[in-house]
Amino acid sequence: MTDDEKEFELTKLEFEKIFELRKFEIDNFWKRGWFFGALILAFTTGYFTLKQIKPDSNDLSDYCIYVSFITFLISLAQSLMNRGSKYWQERWEYKTKNREEKKLKLEITSSTFEEKKYIEACILDKDENLLARGRRFSVSKLTFLVWDIITVAWLFIWIQDWNLLRNKIDIWSNFHWSDLRVGALVFHLGILIYIFFFVFRGKVYEPLDSEYKGQSSKYANFG
């Protein structure tokens, strides 16, 4: 086997691995959505169940603030994970296109201009009912929208629960460690402090280096 053939085989193997990782990220995008969707559904069921349970000895609806706060945080985390998943999927997608176009001379994930025109005509311009016709919506961005709405909704629910607890009990007077209000305060502060240190010390988010900003066109033909 010549050196050129070896290089081609290695590039082919690299392309297959990158393509596999791209598919892996797409699959995980939906798997995470299903998992957290089921989790949010469970918390929502528990929340409204607590709202309806009021024994004589204690008002369990006071504990709804714990559930709404955690549900809000989970929804927010899922919204952020969707964006992170999109980044990694696009990262492997660009690497795939780079290898197939520049080195393997293939057109698996990309299309020629004529092929794109043919596909557009077949899908978007065929004689089909407007309600049933395929549309070029961004599925990932619509997923962002859904989870952002869920996050905002639970934020307002949590704020409402906090206001209800504050109006029901004067938080700053007659302080006692056994009170529900103290537990709620400690719970919220503990979670927020942990999140603060986790996010800022754990490198959860890595911003784009300033040297790469606005340089997408410069690296368009990389490879």
Secondary structure, 3 states (H helix, E strand, C coil): CCHHHHHHHHHHHHHHHHHHHHHHHHHHHHHHHHHHHHHHHHHHHHHHHHHHCCCCCCCHHHHHHHHHHHHHHHHHHHHHHHHHHHHHHHHHHHHHHHHHHHHCCCCCCCCCHHHHHHHHHHHCCCCCCCCCCCCCCCHHHHHHHHHHHHHHHHHHHHHHHHHHHHHHCCCCCCCCCCCHHHHHHHHHHHHHHHHHHHHHHCCCCCCCCHHHCCCCCCCCCCC
